[in-house]
């Protein structure tokens, strides 16, 4: 096994009500002035209102988005603000774990909203005073599933390195990817759903954990699931204007049709019935996806309430979201004995990642 020693998040420095973002992005996405009564703007307002998001945190002040004229400008902001947010999230997670940065043996970074070479993890080595022999693994392209998948990859590493300490950081500045003058439903939905944030997890191997006092759960097992012929369900079309979102209306249908059986088979491989799971720590993909998750898992909304709360308060943070929900779950559910939980997320591929946790 490996153990979660610390989980922390960071958010974009500029917080706005959803109504403020809707008005500004109406101009950005549709070219509609404030006060317009066009049918397109009315559609955007309905979609934004239906997301269940009340506030979001953005990388830059809201008026500054109209001044972004190129992918290069947006990516420069990603490198500046994203590295800062990633650093803050890791610092907080290490402090929570009582571990110094110099003790970290592996750092994994994940993003899908910016391009960096040297990668994000390389840019954090000096900032955080990581060792010069720290192992680095950058991940690009997993999108919303990367938070759960990143925990799985840390688990894989720590199984073979039980004395080591590993860190995952996910950073997503989704607002920088919104395409101007693109009235497609995918872009409209994206402009209303996604926020900017980072999340970090510190995990320790089984032997290292013996000398530590930990309140986080054990990672017991993981499972990756890929759904064939679903490459156009979610992702990016990448061109001169940057990342243009691909988001099919069938996402919730795929979740409802597959997730329940996937979880059931995963748990059965460990001799566990789904009724034995006390908590579900889910990525907040959006209202339709969360409703589909609840139906697939056959659980009431209360079992996913912290995920719904995260969606309301900060929106969908792509890969970082499930880490924020994990942090909130640990804080809200101090261990009372043996409790089991499943952390899960889905993303481009189309795919799912399942993580079995136990206190």
ZAKOL-718301 format. One record per residue (C-alpha): residue number from 0; x, y, z. Coordinates in steps of 0.5 Angstrom, whole numbers, padded with zeros to 4 digits, m for minus. Layout:
BEGIN
<site><n>NUM</n><u>X</u><v>Y</v><w>Z</w></site>
...
This chain:
BEGIN
<site><n>0</n><u>0000</u><v>0000</v><w>0000</w></site>
<site><n>1</n><u>0002</u><v>0007</v><w>0000</w></site>
<site><n>2</n><u>m0001</u><v>0013</v><w>0004</w></site>
<site><n>3</n><u>m0004</u><v>0020</v><w>0003</w></site>
<site><n>4</n><u>0000</u><v>0025</v><w>0007</w></site>
<site><n>5</n><u>m0003</u><v>0031</v><w>0005</w></site>
<site><n>6</n><u>m0007</u><v>0034</v><w>0000</w></site>
<site><n>7</n><u>m0008</u><v>0042</v><w>m0002</w></site>
<site><n>8</n><u>m0011</u><v>0046</v><w>m0007</w></site>
<site><n>9</n><u>m0010</u><v>0053</v><w>m0010</w></site>
<site><n>10</n><u>m0015</u><v>0058</v><w>m0014</w></site>
<site><n>11</n><u>m0014</u><v>0063</v><w>m0019</w></site>
<site><n>12</n><u>m0013</u><v>0070</v><w>m0016</w></site>
<site><n>13</n><u>m0019</u><v>0073</v><w>m0018</w></site>
<site><n>14</n><u>m0026</u><v>0071</v><w>m0016</w></site>
<site><n>15</n><u>m0032</u><v>0073</v><w>m0019</w></site>
<site><n>16</n><u>m0040</u><v>0071</v><w>m0019</w></site>
<site><n>17</n><u>m0042</u><v>0067</v><w>m0025</w></site>
<site><n>18</n><u>m0047</u><v>0073</v><w>m0027</w></site>
<site><n>19</n><u>m0041</u><v>0077</v><w>m0028</w></site>
<site><n>20</n><u>m0037</u><v>0072</v><w>m0032</w></site>
<site><n>21</n><u>m0043</u><v>0071</v><w>m0036</w></site>
<site><n>22</n><u>m0044</u><v>0078</v><w>m0038</w></site>
<site><n>23</n><u>m0036</u><v>0079</v><w>m0040</w></site>
<site><n>24</n><u>m0036</u><v>0072</v><w>m0044</w></site>
<site><n>25</n><u>m0042</u><v>0074</v><w>m0048</w></site>
<site><n>26</n><u>m0038</u><v>0079</v><w>m0051</w></site>
<site><n>27</n><u>m0032</u><v>0075</v><w>m0051</w></site>
<site><n>28</n><u>m0035</u><v>0069</v><w>m0054</w></site>
<site><n>29</n><u>m0041</u><v>0072</v><w>m0058</w></site>
<site><n>30</n><u>m0039</u><v>0079</v><w>m0059</w></site>
<site><n>31</n><u>m0045</u><v>0081</v><w>m0056</w></site>
<site><n>32</n><u>m0045</u><v>0088</v><w>m0052</w></site>
<site><n>33</n><u>m0048</u><v>0088</v><w>m0045</w></site>
<site><n>34</n><u>m0056</u><v>0089</v><w>m0045</w></site>
<site><n>35</n><u>m0057</u><v>0085</v><w>m0052</w></site>
<site><n>36</n><u>m0063</u><v>0081</v><w>m0052</w></site>
<site><n>37</n><u>m0060</u><v>0077</v><w>m0058</w></site>
<site><n>38</n><u>m0063</u><v>0069</v><w>m0058</w></site>
<site><n>39</n><u>m0055</u><v>0067</v><w>m0058</w></site>
<site><n>40</n><u>m0054</u><v>0071</v><w>m0051</w></site>
<site><n>41</n><u>m0060</u><v>0068</v><w>m0048</w></site>
<site><n>42</n><u>m0058</u><v>0061</v><w>m0050</w></site>
<site><n>43</n><u>m0051</u><v>0063</v><w>m0047</w></site>
<site><n>44</n><u>m0054</u><v>0065</v><w>m0040</w></site>
<site><n>45</n><u>m0059</u><v>0059</v><w>m0040</w></site>
<site><n>46</n><u>m0053</u><v>0055</v><w>m0041</w></site>
<site><n>47</n><u>m0049</u><v>0058</v><w>m0036</w></site>
<site><n>48</n><u>m0054</u><v>0058</v><w>m0031</w></site>
<site><n>49</n><u>m0056</u><v>0051</v><w>m0031</w></site>
<site><n>50</n><u>m0048</u><v>0049</v><w>m0029</w></site>
<site><n>51</n><u>m0050</u><v>0050</v><w>m0022</w></site>
<site><n>52</n><u>m0044</u><v>0054</v><w>m0021</w></site>
<site><n>53</n><u>m0044</u><v>0060</v><w>m0017</w></site>
<site><n>54</n><u>m0037</u><v>0063</v><w>m0017</w></site>
<site><n>55</n><u>m0031</u><v>0062</v><w>m0020</w></site>
<site><n>56</n><u>m0023</u><v>0064</v><w>m0020</w></site>
<site><n>57</n><u>m0020</u><v>0066</v><w>m0026</w></site>
<site><n>58</n><u>m0012</u><v>0067</v><w>m0027</w></site>
<site><n>59</n><u>m0013</u><v>0074</v><w>m0029</w></site>
<site><n>60</n><u>m0018</u><v>0080</v><w>m0028</w></site>
<site><n>61</n><u>m0024</u><v>0079</v><w>m0032</w></site>
<site><n>62</n><u>m0023</u><v>0085</v><w>m0037</w></site>
<site><n>63</n><u>m0016</u><v>0083</v><w>m0039</w></site>
<site><n>64</n><u>m0019</u><v>0077</v><w>m0043</w></site>
<site><n>65</n><u>m0021</u><v>0081</v><w>m0048</w></site>
<site><n>66</n><u>m0014</u><v>0083</v><w>m0049</w></site>
<site><n>67</n><u>m0012</u><v>0076</v><w>m0051</w></site>
<site><n>68</n><u>m0011</u><v>0076</v><w>m0058</w></site>
<site><n>69</n><u>m0006</u><v>0070</v><w>m0059</w></site>
<site><n>70</n><u>m0005</u><v>0063</v><w>m0056</w></site>
<site><n>71</n><u>0002</u><v>0065</v><w>m0054</w></site>
<site><n>72</n><u>0000</u><v>0071</v><w>m0050</w></site>
<site><n>73</n><u>m0005</u><v>0066</v><w>m0046</w></site>
<site><n>74</n><u>0001</u><v>0061</v><w>m0046</w></site>
<site><n>75</n><u>0005</u><v>0066</v><w>m0043</w></site>
<site><n>76</n><u>0000</u><v>0067</v><w>m0037</w></site>
<site><n>77</n><u>m0001</u><v>0060</v><w>m0036</w></site>
<site><n>78</n><u>0007</u><v>0059</v><w>m0035</w></site>
<site><n>79</n><u>0007</u><v>0065</v><w>m0030</w></site>
<site><n>80</n><u>0000</u><v>0064</v><w>m0026</w></site>
<site><n>81</n><u>0000</u><v>0057</v><w>m0027</w></site>
<site><n>82</n><u>0007</u><v>0055</v><w>m0024</w></site>
<site><n>83</n><u>0006</u><v>0060</v><w>m0018</w></site>
<site><n>84</n><u>m0001</u><v>0056</v><w>m0017</w></site>
<site><n>85</n><u>0002</u><v>0050</v><w>m0017</w></site>
<site><n>86</n><u>0008</u><v>0052</v><w>m0012</w></site>
<site><n>87</n><u>0003</u><v>0054</v><w>m0007</w></site>
<site><n>88</n><u>m0001</u><v>0048</v><w>m0008</w></site>
<site><n>89</n><u>0005</u><v>0044</v><w>m0006</w></site>
<site><n>90</n><u>0008</u><v>0048</v><w>m0001</w></site>
<site><n>91</n><u>0001</u><v>0047</v><w>0003</w></site>
<site><n>92</n><u>0001</u><v>0040</v><w>0002</w></site>
<site><n>93</n><u>0008</u><v>0039</v><w>0004</w></site>
<site><n>94</n><u>0006</u><v>0043</v><w>0010</w></site>
<site><n>95</n><u>0000</u><v>0039</v><w>0012</w></site>
<site><n>96</n><u>0004</u><v>0033</v><w>0011</w></site>
<site><n>97</n><u>0010</u><v>0035</v><w>0016</w></site>
<site><n>98</n><u>0015</u><v>0034</v><w>0010</w></site>
<site><n>99</n><u>0020</u><v>0038</v><w>0007</w></site>
<site><n>100</n><u>0021</u><v>0039</v><w>0000</w></site>
<site><n>101</n><u>0028</u><v>0036</v><w>0000</w></site>
<site><n>102</n><u>0025</u><v>0030</v><w>0002</w></site>
<site><n>103</n><u>0021</u><v>0029</v><w>m0004</w></site>
<site><n>104</n><u>0024</u><v>0023</v><w>m0009</w></site>
<site><n>105</n><u>0019</u><v>0024</v><w>m0015</w></site>
<site><n>106</n><u>0014</u><v>0030</v><w>m0017</w></site>
<site><n>107</n><u>0009</u><v>0028</v><w>m0022</w></site>
<site><n>108</n><u>0006</u><v>0034</v><w>m0026</w></site>
<site><n>109</n><u>m0001</u><v>0034</v><w>m0030</w></site>
<site><n>110</n><u>m0004</u><v>0039</v><w>m0034</w></site>
<site><n>111</n><u>m0008</u><v>0040</v><w>m0041</w></site>
<site><n>112</n><u>m0009</u><v>0047</v><w>m0041</w></site>
<site><n>113</n><u>m0002</u><v>0050</v><w>m0043</w></site>
<site><n>114</n><u>0005</u><v>0048</v><w>m0046</w></site>
<site><n>115</n><u>0011</u><v>0048</v><w>m0042</w></site>
<site><n>116</n><u>0018</u><v>0046</v><w>m0044</w></site>
<site><n>117</n><u>0022</u><v>0046</v><w>m0039</w></site>
<site><n>118</n><u>0016</u><v>0042</v><w>m0036</w></site>
<site><n>119</n><u>0012</u><v>0045</v><w>m0030</w></site>
<site><n>120</n><u>0015</u><v>0040</v><w>m0025</w></site>
<site><n>121</n><u>0022</u><v>0043</v><w>m0028</w></site>
<site><n>122</n><u>0020</u><v>0050</v><w>m0027</w></site>
<site><n>123</n><u>0018</u><v>0048</v><w>m0019</w></site>
<site><n>124</n><u>0025</u><v>0045</v><w>m0017</w></site>
<site><n>125</n><u>0029</u><v>0051</v><w>m0016</w></site>
<site><n>126</n><u>0023</u><v>0055</v><w>m0013</w></site>
<site><n>127</n><u>0021</u><v>0049</v><w>m0008</w></site>
<site><n>128</n><u>0028</u><v>0047</v><w>m0007</w></site>
<site><n>129</n><u>0027</u><v>0040</v><w>m0009</w></site>
<site><n>130</n><u>0033</u><v>0036</v><w>m0009</w></site>
<site><n>131</n><u>0037</u><v>0036</v><w>m0016</w></site>
<site><n>132</n><u>0036</u><v>0028</v><w>m0016</w></site>
<site><n>133</n><u>0029</u><v>0029</v><w>m0016</w></site>
<site><n>134</n><u>0025</u><v>0024</v><w>m0021</w></site>
<site><n>135</n><u>0020</u><v>0028</v><w>m0025</w></site>
<site><n>136</n><u>0015</u><v>0026</v><w>m0030</w></site>
<site><n>137</n><u>0010</u><v>0031</v><w>m0033</w></site>
<site><n>138</n><u>0004</u><v>0029</v><w>m0036</w></site>
<site><n>139</n><u>0000</u><v>0032</v><w>m0041</w></site>
<site><n>140</n><u>m0007</u><v>0030</v><w>m0045</w></site>
<site><n>141</n><u>m0011</u><v>0027</v><w>m0039</w></site>
<site><n>142</n><u>m0015</u><v>0032</v><w>m0038</w></site>
<site><n>143</n><u>m0020</u><v>0032</v><w>m0032</w></site>
<site><n>144</n><u>m0018</u><v>0024</v><w>m0031</w></site>
<site><n>145</n><u>m0011</u><v>0026</v><w>m0029</w></site>
<site><n>146</n><u>m0012</u><v>0028</v><w>m0022</w></site>
<site><n>147</n><u>m0015</u><v>0021</v><w>m0020</w></site>
<site><n>148</n><u>m0010</u><v>0018</v><w>m0025</w></site>
<site><n>149</n><u>m0004</u><v>0022</v><w>m0022</w></site>
<site><n>150</n><u>m0005</u><v>0018</v><w>m0015</w></site>
<site><n>151</n><u>m0005</u><v>0012</v><w>m0019</w></site>
<site><n>152</n><u>0001</u><v>0013</v><w>m0022</w></site>
<site><n>153</n><u>0004</u><v>0015</v><w>m0015</w></site>
<site><n>154</n><u>0001</u><v>0009</v><w>m0012</w></site>
<site><n>155</n><u>0005</u><v>0005</v><w>m0018</w></site>
<site><n>156</n><u>0012</u><v>0008</v><w>m0016</w></site>
<site><n>157</n><u>0011</u><v>0007</v><w>m0009</w></site>
<site><n>158</n><u>0010</u><v>0000</v><w>m0009</w></site>
<site><n>159</n><u>0017</u><v>m0001</v><w>m0012</w></site>
<site><n>160</n><u>0020</u><v>0005</v><w>m0007</w></site>
<site><n>161</n><u>0016</u><v>0004</v><w>m0001</w></site>
<site><n>162</n><u>0021</u><v>0008</v><w>0003</w></site>
<site><n>163</n><u>0020</u><v>0014</v><w>m0002</w></site>
<site><n>164</n><u>0016</u><v>0020</v><w>m0002</w></site>
<site><n>165</n><u>0012</u><v>0022</v><w>m0008</w></site>
<site><n>166</n><u>0008</u><v>0029</v><w>m0010</w></site>
<site><n>167</n><u>0003</u><v>0030</v><w>m0015</w></site>
<site><n>168</n><u>0001</u><v>0037</v><w>m0018</w></site>
<site><n>169</n><u>m0005</u><v>0038</v><w>m0022</w></site>
<site><n>170</n><u>m0005</u><v>0046</v><w>m0025</w></site>
<site><n>171</n><u>m0011</u><v>0048</v><w>m0030</w></site>
<site><n>172</n><u>m0012</u><v>0055</v><w>m0032</w></site>
<site><n>173</n><u>m0018</u><v>0053</v><w>m0036</w></site>
<site><n>174</n><u>m0021</u><v>0060</v><w>m0037</w></site>
<site><n>175</n><u>m0015</u><v>0062</v><w>m0042</w></site>
<site><n>176</n><u>m0017</u><v>0056</v><w>m0047</w></site>
<site><n>177</n><u>m0024</u><v>0060</v><w>m0048</w></site>
<site><n>178</n><u>m0024</u><v>0061</v><w>m0056</w></site>
<site><n>179</n><u>m0027</u><v>0068</v><w>m0058</w></site>
<site><n>180</n><u>m0032</u><v>0069</v><w>m0063</w></site>
<site><n>181</n><u>m0034</u><v>0061</v><w>m0062</w></site>
<site><n>182</n><u>m0041</u><v>0060</v><w>m0061</w></site>
<site><n>183</n><u>m0041</u><v>0053</v><w>m0061</w></site>
<site><n>184</n><u>m0045</u><v>0049</v><w>m0056</w></site>
<site><n>185</n><u>m0038</u><v>0046</v><w>m0053</w></site>
<site><n>186</n><u>m0035</u><v>0053</v><w>m0053</w></site>
<site><n>187</n><u>m0041</u><v>0056</v><w>m0049</w></site>
<site><n>188</n><u>m0041</u><v>0050</v><w>m0044</w></site>
<site><n>189</n><u>m0034</u><v>0051</v><w>m0043</w></site>
<site><n>190</n><u>m0034</u><v>0058</v><w>m0042</w></site>
<site><n>191</n><u>m0040</u><v>0057</v><w>m0036</w></site>
<site><n>192</n><u>m0037</u><v>0051</v><w>m0033</w></site>
<site><n>193</n><u>m0029</u><v>0051</v><w>m0032</w></site>
<site><n>194</n><u>m0025</u><v>0055</v><w>m0027</w></site>
<site><n>195</n><u>m0018</u><v>0056</v><w>m0026</w></site>
<site><n>196</n><u>m0014</u><v>0052</v><w>m0020</w></site>
<site><n>197</n><u>m0009</u><v>0047</v><w>m0018</w></site>
<site><n>198</n><u>m0008</u><v>0041</v><w>m0013</w></site>
<site><n>199</n><u>m0003</u><v>0037</v><w>m0010</w></site>
<site><n>200</n><u>m0002</u><v>0031</v><w>m0006</w></site>
<site><n>201</n><u>0004</u><v>0028</v><w>m0002</w></site>
<site><n>202</n><u>0004</u><v>0021</v><w>m0002</w></site>
<site><n>203</n><u>0009</u><v>0016</v><w>0002</w></site>
<site><n>204</n><u>0011</u><v>0009</v><w>0001</w></site>
<site><n>205</n><u>0009</u><v>0004</v><w>0006</w></site>
<site><n>206</n><u>0016</u><v>0003</v><w>0010</w></site>
<site><n>207</n><u>0016</u><v>0011</v><w>0010</w></site>
<site><n>208</n><u>0009</u><v>0011</v><w>0013</w></site>
<site><n>209</n><u>0011</u><v>0007</v><w>0019</w></site>
<site><n>210</n><u>0015</u><v>0013</v><w>0022</w></site>
<site><n>211</n><u>0010</u><v>0018</v><w>0021</w></site>
<site><n>212</n><u>0003</u><v>0020</v><w>0024</w></site>
<site><n>213</n><u>m0002</u><v>0020</v><w>0018</w></site>
<site><n>214</n><u>m0009</u><v>0022</v><w>0018</w></site>
<site><n>215</n><u>m0010</u><v>0021</v><w>0010</w></site>
<site><n>216</n><u>m0013</u><v>0014</v><w>0008</w></site>
<site><n>217</n><u>m0009</u><v>0009</v><w>0005</w></site>
<site><n>218</n><u>m0009</u><v>0008</v><w>m0003</w></site>
<site><n>219</n><u>m0011</u><v>0000</v><w>m0003</w></site>
<site><n>220</n><u>m0012</u><v>m0001</v><w>m0011</w></site>
<site><n>221</n><u>m0013</u><v>0003</v><w>m0017</w></site>
<site><n>222</n><u>m0016</u><v>0001</v><w>m0024</w></site>
<site><n>223</n><u>m0016</u><v>0004</v><w>m0031</w></site>
<site><n>224</n><u>m0021</u><v>0004</v><w>m0036</w></site>
<site><n>225</n><u>m0021</u><v>0006</v><w>m0043</w></site>
<site><n>226</n><u>m0027</u><v>0006</v><w>m0048</w></site>
<site><n>227</n><u>m0026</u><v>0004</v><w>m0055</w></site>
<site><n>228</n><u>m0028</u><v>0009</v><w>m0061</w></site>
<site><n>229</n><u>m0029</u><v>0015</v><w>m0056</w></site>
<site><n>230</n><u>m0023</u><v>0019</v><w>m0058</w></site>
<site><n>231</n><u>m0028</u><v>0025</v><w>m0060</w></site>
<site><n>232</n><u>m0032</u><v>0025</v><w>m0054</w></site>
<site><n>233</n><u>m0028</u><v>0030</v><w>m0050</w></site>
<site><n>234</n><u>m0021</u><v>0033</v><w>m0051</w></site>
<site><n>235</n><u>m0018</u><v>0039</v><w>m0056</w></site>
<site><n>236</n><u>m0017</u><v>0041</v><w>m0063</w></site>
<site><n>237</n><u>m0011</u><v>0045</v><w>m0063</w></site>
<site><n>238</n><u>m0009</u><v>0050</v><w>m0068</w></site>
<site><n>239</n><u>m0007</u><v>0057</v><w>m0069</w></site>
<site><n>240</n><u>m0012</u><v>0060</v><w>m0064</w></site>
<site><n>241</n><u>m0010</u><v>0055</v><w>m0058</w></site>
<site><n>242</n><u>m0014</u><v>0050</v><w>m0055</w></site>
<site><n>243</n><u>m0021</u><v>0049</v><w>m0058</w></site>
<site><n>244</n><u>m0025</u><v>0044</v><w>m0054</w></site>
<site><n>245</n><u>m0028</u><v>0038</v><w>m0056</w></site>
<site><n>246</n><u>m0034</u><v>0036</v><w>m0052</w></site>
<site><n>247</n><u>m0040</u><v>0031</v><w>m0054</w></site>
<site><n>248</n><u>m0047</u><v>0031</v><w>m0051</w></site>
<site><n>249</n><u>m0046</u><v>0024</v><w>m0050</w></site>
<site><n>250</n><u>m0041</u><v>0024</v><w>m0044</w></site>
<site><n>251</n><u>m0047</u><v>0023</v><w>m0039</w></site>
<site><n>252</n><u>m0050</u><v>0017</v><w>m0043</w></site>
<site><n>253</n><u>m0043</u><v>0014</v><w>m0043</w></site>
<site><n>254</n><u>m0042</u><v>0015</v><w>m0035</w></site>
<site><n>255</n><u>m0049</u><v>0012</v><w>m0034</w></site>
<site><n>256</n><u>m0048</u><v>0006</v><w>m0038</w></site>
<site><n>257</n><u>m0041</u><v>0004</v><w>m0036</w></site>
<site><n>258</n><u>m0039</u><v>0007</v><w>m0029</w></site>
<site><n>259</n><u>m0043</u><v>0003</v><w>m0025</w></site>
<site><n>260</n><u>m0041</u><v>m0004</v><w>m0028</w></site>
<site><n>261</n><u>m0034</u><v>m0001</v><w>m0028</w></site>
<site><n>262</n><u>m0034</u><v>0000</v><w>m0020</w></site>
<site><n>263</n><u>m0037</u><v>m0006</v><w>m0019</w></site>
<site><n>264</n><u>m0032</u><v>m0010</v><w>m0022</w></site>
<site><n>265</n><u>m0026</u><v>m0006</v><w>m0019</w></site>
<site><n>266</n><u>m0029</u><v>m0007</v><w>m0012</w></site>
<site><n>267</n><u>m0031</u><v>m0015</v><w>m0014</w></site>
<site><n>268</n><u>m0023</u><v>m0016</v><w>m0015</w></site>
<site><n>269</n><u>m0022</u><v>m0014</v><w>m0008</w></site>
<site><n>270</n><u>m0027</u><v>m0018</v><w>m0005</w></site>
<site><n>271</n><u>m0031</u><v>m0012</v><w>m0004</w></site>
<site><n>272</n><u>m0039</u><v>m0010</v><w>m0005</w></site>
<site><n>273</n><u>m0041</u><v>m0004</v><w>m0007</w></site>
<site><n>274</n><u>m0045</u><v>m0003</v><w>m0001</w></site>
<site><n>275</n><u>m0039</u><v>m0003</v><w>0003</w></site>
<site><n>276</n><u>m0036</u><v>0004</v><w>0000</w></site>
<site><n>277</n><u>m0038</u><v>0009</v><w>0005</w></site>
<site><n>278</n><u>m0035</u><v>0015</v><w>0001</w></site>
<site><n>279</n><u>m0035</u><v>0017</v><w>m0007</w></site>
<site><n>280</n><u>m0030</u><v>0022</v><w>m0008</w></site>
<site><n>281</n><u>m0032</u><v>0024</v><w>m0015</w></site>
<site><n>282</n><u>m0030</u><v>0029</v><w>m0020</w></site>
<site><n>283</n><u>m0035</u><v>0035</v><w>m0021</w></site>
<site><n>284</n><u>m0036</u><v>0034</v><w>m0029</w></site>
<site><n>285</n><u>m0042</u><v>0038</v><w>m0029</w></site>
<site><n>286</n><u>m0049</u><v>0037</v><w>m0027</w></site>
<site><n>287</n><u>m0051</u><v>0032</v><w>m0032</w></site>
<site><n>288</n><u>m0045</u><v>0028</v><w>m0031</w></site>
<site><n>289</n><u>m0046</u><v>0028</v><w>m0023</w></site>
<site><n>290</n><u>m0053</u><v>0026</v><w>m0024</w></site>
<site><n>291</n><u>m0051</u><v>0020</v><w>m0029</w></site>
<site><n>292</n><u>m0046</u><v>0018</v><w>m0024</w></site>
<site><n>293</n><u>m0051</u><v>0018</v><w>m0018</w></site>
<site><n>294</n><u>m0055</u><v>0014</v><w>m0022</w></site>
<site><n>295</n><u>m0050</u><v>0009</v><w>m0025</w></site>
<site><n>296</n><u>m0047</u><v>0008</v><w>m0018</w></site>
<site><n>297</n><u>m0054</u><v>0008</v><w>m0015</w></site>
<site><n>298</n><u>m0053</u><v>0013</v><w>m0009</w></site>
<site><n>299</n><u>m0057</u><v>0019</v><w>m0007</w></site>
<site><n>300</n><u>m0054</u><v>0026</v><w>m0008</w></site>
<site><n>301</n><u>m0052</u><v>0026</v><w>m0001</w></site>
<site><n>302</n><u>m0046</u><v>0021</v><w>m0003</w></site>
<site><n>303</n><u>m0044</u><v>0026</v><w>m0008</w></site>
<site><n>304</n><u>m0045</u><v>0032</v><w>m0004</w></site>
<site><n>305</n><u>m0038</u><v>0035</v><w>m0003</w></site>
<site><n>306</n><u>m0037</u><v>0034</v><w>m0011</w></site>
<site><n>307</n><u>m0044</u><v>0038</v><w>m0012</w></site>
<site><n>308</n><u>m0041</u><v>0043</v><w>m0007</w></site>
<site><n>309</n><u>m0034</u><v>0044</v><w>m0010</w></site>
<site><n>310</n><u>m0038</u><v>0045</v><w>m0017</w></site>
<site><n>311</n><u>m0042</u><v>0051</v><w>m0014</w></site>
<site><n>312</n><u>m0036</u><v>0054</v><w>m0011</w></site>
<site><n>313</n><u>m0031</u><v>0054</v><w>m0016</w></site>
<site><n>314</n><u>m0033</u><v>0050</v><w>m0022</w></site>
<site><n>315</n><u>m0030</u><v>0045</v><w>m0026</w></site>
<site><n>316</n><u>m0022</u><v>0045</v><w>m0025</w></site>
<site><n>317</n><u>m0021</u><v>0040</v><w>m0030</w></site>
<site><n>318</n><u>m0015</u><v>0035</v><w>m0027</w></site>
<site><n>319</n><u>m0015</u><v>0039</v><w>m0020</w></site>
<site><n>320</n><u>m0022</u><v>0038</v><w>m0018</w></site>
<site><n>321</n><u>m0022</u><v>0031</v><w>m0016</w></site>
<site><n>322</n><u>m0016</u><v>0033</v><w>m0011</w></site>
<site><n>323</n><u>m0020</u><v>0039</v><w>m0008</w></site>
<site><n>324</n><u>m0026</u><v>0034</v><w>m0007</w></site>
<site><n>325</n><u>m0021</u><v>0029</v><w>m0004</w></site>
<site><n>326</n><u>m0018</u><v>0035</v><w>0001</w></site>
<site><n>327</n><u>m0025</u><v>0037</v><w>0003</w></site>
<site><n>328</n><u>m0027</u><v>0029</v><w>0004</w></site>
<site><n>329</n><u>m0021</u><v>0028</v><w>0009</w></site>
<site><n>330</n><u>m0023</u><v>0035</v><w>0013</w></site>
<site><n>331</n><u>m0030</u><v>0033</v><w>0013</w></site>
<site><n>332</n><u>m0030</u><v>0026</v><w>0015</w></site>
<site><n>333</n><u>m0024</u><v>0024</v><w>0020</w></site>
<site><n>334</n><u>m0023</u><v>0017</v><w>0020</w></site>
<site><n>335</n><u>m0028</u><v>0013</v><w>0025</w></site>
<site><n>336</n><u>m0025</u><v>0006</v><w>0024</w></site>
<site><n>337</n><u>m0024</u><v>0002</v><w>0018</w></site>
<site><n>338</n><u>m0028</u><v>0006</v><w>0012</w></site>
<site><n>339</n><u>m0027</u><v>0005</v><w>0005</w></site>
<site><n>340</n><u>m0028</u><v>0010</v><w>m0001</w></site>
<site><n>341</n><u>m0027</u><v>0010</v><w>m0008</w></site>
<site><n>342</n><u>m0024</u><v>0016</v><w>m0012</w></site>
<site><n>343</n><u>m0026</u><v>0017</v><w>m0019</w></site>
<site><n>344</n><u>m0025</u><v>0021</v><w>m0025</w></site>
<site><n>345</n><u>m0027</u><v>0021</v><w>m0032</w></site>
<site><n>346</n><u>m0023</u><v>0025</v><w>m0038</w></site>
<site><n>347</n><u>m0021</u><v>0025</v><w>m0045</w></site>
<site><n>348</n><u>m0020</u><v>0018</v><w>m0048</w></site>
<site><n>349</n><u>m0026</u><v>0017</v><w>m0046</w></site>
<site><n>350</n><u>m0023</u><v>0014</v><w>m0040</w></site>
<site><n>351</n><u>m0024</u><v>0013</v><w>m0033</w></site>
<site><n>352</n><u>m0019</u><v>0012</v><w>m0027</w></site>
<site><n>353</n><u>m0022</u><v>0009</v><w>m0020</w></site>
<site><n>354</n><u>m0018</u><v>0009</v><w>m0014</w></site>
<site><n>355</n><u>m0020</u><v>0005</v><w>m0007</w></site>
<site><n>356</n><u>m0018</u><v>0008</v><w>m0001</w></site>
<site><n>357</n><u>m0018</u><v>0006</v><w>0006</w></site>
<site><n>358</n><u>m0018</u><v>0009</v><w>0013</w></site>
